[in-house]
Amino acid sequence: MFSRERKTPIAEWWWTIDKSLLAALILLMLVGVLLSFAASPPVAERLGLGPWHFIVRQAMFAALALPVMLAASFLGHRPARFAALGVLVVSIVLLWLTLRFGVEVKGAKRWVSIAGNTVQPSEFVKPAFAAIGAWLFAESMKRPGVPARIMATGIMLTIVAGLLLQPDIGQTALVLATWGALLFLSGISWLVIFALGGVAVGLLFGAYMFFPHFAKRIDSFVNPEGGNTYQVDKALGSLLEGGWFGRGPGESIANKVIPDAHADYVFSAAAGEFGILFCLVLVGLIAFIVIKALIGAQQQSSLFARLAASTLAIQFGLQCAINLAVNLSLIPPKGMTLPFVSYGGTSMFAIAFGMGLMLAFTRKKPEERLATGLPVYRSGVLSPAE
């Protein structure tokens, strides 16, 4: 498509991007649009909307999110860091503004209205914090005297405090897991890891004691007979109903009654319509994205790029795992979307930004200036690092 001799930004991007990883992410987007055809019409009908309402919007979100992902993947390491910093600052401000001016839904203020559209700032906080946290941890490892790790921890606590006040336990857990991944990747001792595990258990107990909504979900999960498990039961029914090959598009009975079949429970909807084999292929696609990104991260010369790409891949994988576990009734409902597949504009754009950064950090082109003196592959020739 592009000659290796050409030095245009697009040509350089084409020869340095991980094409299989990019293709897998685009394919996952297309799967989300496909599943909206099967899962969303019954939901739209129950809400008094046209049957194509969520389908058209999901396709529109994907069409607009793809350029966001591609644009982010064009960035070098330093511009990517500045972009992540800008997104992080704005999203943290919006996160705290939701506590005062946010739109309340089911007792939680997680959305803020901007120009007539609702935005969930916590979605953008996650990838931005992963990138900036990786930069701070990398600086701390290269310059032990710089309190960068403490700064990253302070940013994490600021985010977590805002999320708990909304409250949003699921997103809180994911931000804490992102911070934990950075600690692990930066070479922290196992003793500290076990200690932090104990702290995490204590935080879960505290959330159960002080957040009635979270406690209600735990109680319903532990004792299904004593709580409202309608949506969970119907989601499991859809998983069982589809069998190996599914009932066919629009034929699932359970999908017609799952309230969030187009969003949090889209995986269950996919099982009912297309079968377990389709769902296994979908899980395999997600696993390929995570593993390919982790492999690409380890091939980077820059410590920052390795940490950032690895953390973004882990965060993506954890969010997918949480959504799938909820669909399989392995953990209580969390309100966590399946990246690129569940319906939602904010989630789609935030994931696209995060995956664009991940693509940027896994590109074969190294940093403009490397900290090491090792030879590096640059523009088709082996040249010494500057």
C-alpha positions in Angstrom: 0.0 0.0 0.0 2.8 2.4 0.9 6.4 2.2 -0.2 9.0 1.8 2.5 11.0 4.6 0.8 8.3 7.2 1.4 8.7 9.3 4.5 5.2 10.7 4.8 3.5 10.3 8.3 0.9 7.9 6.9 3.5 5.7 5.3 5.6 5.7 8.4 2.5 4.9 10.5 1.5 2.0 8.1 4.9 0.3 8.4 5.2 0.7 12.1 1.7 -0.1 13.3 0.8 -3.6 14.6 -1.6 -4.4 11.7 -3.0 -7.6 13.2 -3.8 -5.8 16.5 -5.4 -2.9 14.6 -7.4 -5.4 12.5 -8.6 -7.3 15.6 -9.8 -4.0 17.3 -11.7 -3.0 14.1 -13.2 -6.4 13.9 -14.4 -6.1 17.6 -16.0 -2.8 16.7 -17.9 -4.5 13.8 -19.0 -7.3 16.1 -20.5 -4.7 18.3 -22.5 -3.3 15.4 -23.6 -6.8 14.3 -24.8 -7.7 17.8 -26.8 -4.4 18.0 -29.0 -5.8 15.2 -29.8 -8.8 17.2 -30.0 -7.4 20.8 -31.3 -3.8 20.6 -34.6 -3.9 18.7 -36.6 -5.5 21.6 -35.1 -3.0 24.0 -36.0 -0.1 21.7 -39.5 -1.4 21.4 -40.0 -1.6 25.2 -38.8 2.0 25.5 -41.2 3.2 22.8 -38.4 3.9 20.3 -38.0 2.8 16.7 -36.5 -0.6 16.2 -33.4 0.9 14.4 -32.8 3.5 17.2 -29.9 1.8 19.0 -28.6 0.1 15.8 -28.1 3.5 14.0 -26.6 5.1 17.1 -24.2 2.1 17.7 -23.1 2.3 14.0 -22.6 6.0 14.3 -20.6 5.7 17.5 -18.4 3.1 15.9 -17.9 5.3 12.8 -16.9 8.3 14.9 -14.8 6.3 17.3 -12.6 4.6 14.6 -11.0 8.0 13.6 -10.4 8.7 17.3 -8.5 5.4 17.6 -6.6 5.9 14.4 -5.7 9.5 15.3 -4.4 8.4 18.8 -2.3 5.6 17.1 -0.5 8.2 15.0 0.9 9.9 18.1 4.5 9.6 19.2 5.3 8.7 22.8 5.6 12.3 24.0 2.5 13.7 22.2 0.6 10.6 23.4 1.6 11.4 27.0 0.5 15.1 26.6 -2.9 13.9 25.1 -3.4 11.5 28.0 -2.6 14.2 30.5 -5.1 16.6 29.0 -7.8 14.0 28.9 -7.0 13.0 32.5 -7.2 16.6 33.9 -10.5 17.3 32.1 -12.1 14.0 33.0 -11.1 14.3 36.7 -12.6 17.8 36.8 -15.8 16.5 35.1 -15.8 13.5 37.5 -16.0 15.8 40.5 -18.5 18.1 38.8 -20.9 15.2 38.4 -21.3 15.1 42.2 -22.8 18.6 42.0 -24.3 18.9 38.5 -24.5 15.3 37.4 -27.6 13.5 36.1 -28.9 11.0 38.7 -29.9 7.6 37.5 -30.9 4.8 40.0 -29.5 6.7 42.9 -26.0 7.4 41.3 -24.6 10.5 39.8 -22.2 9.2 37.1 -23.2 11.3 34.1 -22.9 15.0 33.3 -24.9 16.7 30.5 -22.8 18.5 27.9 -24.5 20.2 25.0 -27.5 18.0 25.4 -25.5 14.8 25.5 -24.7 12.8 28.7 -21.1 11.9 29.3 -19.6 9.5 31.8 -16.2 11.0 32.8 -15.1 7.9 34.6 -14.8 6.1 31.2 -12.1 8.6 30.0 -10.4 8.6 33.4 -9.4 4.9 33.0 -7.2 5.0 29.9 -5.8 8.4 30.7 -4.8 7.3 34.2 -3.2 4.1 32.8 -1.0 6.2 30.4 0.0 8.9 32.9 0.4 6.4 35.7 2.8 4.4 33.5 4.8 7.6 32.8 5.1 8.5 36.5 6.1 4.9 37.5 8.6 4.8 34.7 10.1 8.1 35.9 10.2 6.8 39.4 12.1 3.7 38.2 14.6 5.7 36.2 15.0 8.5 38.8 14.5 7.0 42.3 14.8 10.4 44.0 11.7 11.7 42.1 8.4 11.1 44.0 6.6 10.2 40.8 5.1 6.9 42.2 3.7 8.9 45.1 2.2 11.4 42.6 0.6 8.5 40.7 -0.9 7.2 44.0 -2.2 10.6 44.8 -3.9 10.9 41.4 -5.4 7.4 41.9 -6.8 8.4 45.3 -8.4 11.6 43.8 -10.1 9.5 41.2 -11.2 6.8 43.6 -12.6 9.3 46.0 -14.7 10.9 43.3 -15.9 7.5 42.1 -16.9 6.3 45.6 -19.0 9.5 46.1 -21.0 8.9 43.0 -21.0 5.9 43.9 -19.5 3.6 41.3 -17.9 0.5 42.8 -17.2 -1.2 39.5 -15.1 1.6 38.0 -13.4 2.1 41.4 -12.3 -1.5 41.3 -11.0 -1.2 37.8 -9.0 2.0 38.6 -7.5 0.3 41.7 -6.7 -2.7 39.6 -4.9 -0.5 37.0 -2.8 1.0 39.8 -2.1 -2.5 41.1 -1.0 -3.6 37.7 1.4 -0.6 37.5 2.9 -1.6 40.9 3.3 -5.2 39.8 4.9 -4.3 36.4 7.3 -1.9 38.1 8.8 -4.7 40.1 7.2 -4.3 43.6 7.9 -7.1 46.1 5.4 -10.0 46.6 5.1 -9.0 50.3 3.7 -5.6 49.3 1.4 -7.3 46.8 -0.1 -9.6 49.4 -0.5 -6.7 51.8 -2.3 -4.7 49.1 -4.5 -7.8 48.5 -5.5 -7.7 52.2 -6.3 -4.0 51.9 -8.4 -4.7 48.8 -10.4 -7.2 50.8 -10.9 -4.6 53.6 -12.1 -2.1 51.0 -14.7 -4.5 49.7 -15.9 -5.1 53.2 -16.1 -1.4 53.8 -18.0 -0.8 50.6 -20.5 -3.5 51.7 -20.9 -1.7 55.0 -21.3 1.8 53.8 -22.9 1.6 50.3 -26.4 0.1 50.5 -26.7 -0.2 46.7 -23.5 -2.3 46.6 -24.6 -4.4 49.7 -28.0 -5.1 48.0 -26.2 -6.5 44.9 -24.0 -8.7 47.0 -26.9 -9.9 49.0 -28.9 -10.7 45.9 -25.9 -12.5 44.4 -25.3 -14.6 47.6 -29.0 -15.2 48.2 -30.9 -15.1 44.9 -34.2 -16.1 46.4 -34.2 -13.0 48.6 -33.5 -10.3 46.0 -34.5 -9.1 42.5 -32.5 -11.3 40.1 -34.8 -10.9 37.1 -32.2 -9.6 34.7 -29.5 -12.0 35.8 -32.0 -15.0 35.5 -33.0 -13.9 32.0 -29.4 -13.4 30.9 -28.6 -17.0 32.1 -31.7 -18.2 30.3 -30.4 -16.6 27.1 -27.0 -18.3 27.5 -28.7 -21.7 28.0 -31.3 -21.2 25.3 -28.9 -20.6 22.4 -27.0 -23.9 22.7 -23.9 -24.3 20.6 -25.2 -22.6 17.4 -27.9 -20.2 18.6 -31.5 -19.8 17.6 -30.7 -17.3 14.9 -30.9 -13.5 14.6 -34.1 -12.2 16.3 -35.2 -15.7 17.4 -34.1 -15.7 21.0 -36.9 -15.6 23.5 -34.9 -14.5 26.5 -33.3 -11.6 24.7 -36.7 -10.0 24.3 -37.1 -9.6 28.0 -33.5 -8.7 29.2 -33.7 -5.0 30.1 -30.0 -4.3 29.2 -29.6 -6.8 26.3 -27.9 -4.2 24.2 -25.6 -2.9 26.9 -24.2 -4.8 29.9 -25.7 -8.1 28.9 -24.9 -8.1 25.2 -22.8 -11.2 25.6 -25.8 -13.1 26.9 -27.8 -11.8 24.0 -25.1 -13.0 21.6 -25.3 -16.5 23.1 -29.0 -16.7 22.6 -28.9 -15.5 19.0 -25.7 -16.9 17.7 -24.7 -19.7 20.2 -21.9 -20.6 22.5 -19.4 -21.2 19.7 -19.8 -17.6 18.5 -19.2 -16.4 22.1 -16.1 -18.5 22.4 -14.8 -16.9 19.2 -15.6 -13.5 20.6 -13.6 -14.4 23.8 -10.8 -15.6 21.7 -10.7 -12.3 19.8 -10.5 -10.4 23.1 -7.7 -12.7 24.3 -5.8 -12.2 21.1 -6.0 -8.4 21.5 -4.7 -8.5 25.1 -1.9 -11.1 24.4 -0.8 -9.4 21.2 -0.6 -6.0 22.9 1.4 -7.4 25.8 3.9 -9.1 23.4 4.2 -5.8 21.5 4.7 -3.9 24.7 7.7 -6.1 25.6 9.4 -5.3 22.3 9.6 -1.6 23.0 12.9 0.1 23.9 11.2 2.7 26.1 10.3 1.8 29.6 7.4 4.2 29.6 6.0 2.6 26.4 6.3 -0.9 27.9 4.5 0.1 31.0 1.8 2.1 29.2 1.0 -0.5 26.6 1.0 -3.3 29.1 -1.2 -1.4 31.6 -3.7 -0.4 28.9 -3.9 -4.0 27.7 -4.4 -5.3 31.2 -7.1 -2.7 31.9 -8.9 -3.6 28.6 -8.7 -7.3 29.5 -10.0 -6.8 33.1 -13.0 -4.8 31.9 -13.9 -7.5 29.4 -13.4 -10.2 32.2 -15.7 -8.3 34.6 -18.4 -7.9 32.0 -18.2 -11.6 31.0 -18.2 -12.7 34.6 -21.4 -10.7 35.3 -23.0 -12.3 32.2 -22.1 -15.7 33.5 -23.4 -14.8 37.0 -19.9 -15.4 38.5 -19.9 -12.0 40.2 -22.6 -9.5 41.2 -23.7 -7.0 38.5 -21.3 -4.1 38.0 -22.7 -2.0 35.2 -19.5 -2.5 33.3 -19.6 -2.4 29.5 -18.0 -5.0 27.1 -15.5 -2.8 25.2 -16.5 -1.9 21.6 -19.4 -4.4 21.9 -21.9 -2.9 24.4 -24.0 0.0 23.5 -22.8 3.4 24.7 -21.2 6.5 23.1 -19.0 7.5 26.0 -17.7 4.0 26.5 -17.0 3.6 22.7 -15.0 6.8 22.5 -13.1 6.3 25.7 -12.1 2.7 24.7 -11.2 4.0 21.2 -8.9 6.6 22.8 -7.3 4.0 25.1 -6.8 1.5 22.3 -5.4 4.2 20.1 -2.8 5.0 22.7 -2.1 1.2 23.1 -1.5 1.0 19.3 0.8 4.1 19.5 2.9 2.5 22.3 3.2 -0.8 20.5 4.4 0.7 17.2 7.8 -0.6 16.0 9.1 3.0 15.8 11.0 3.7 19.1 11.2 7.0 21.0 12.9 9.8 19.1 15.6 9.7 21.8 16.3 6.5 23.7 17.8 6.3 27.1 20.0 3.4 26.1 22.9 3.2 23.6 21.6 0.0 22.0 21.2 0.0 18.2 17.7 0.3 17.1 15.7 -0.4 13.9 14.7 2.9 12.3 13.3 3.6 8.8 14.6 0.3 7.5 18.2 0.7 8.6 20.1 -0.2 11.8 21.2 3.0 13.4 22.6 3.9 16.9 20.3 5.4 19.5 20.7 9.1 19.9 
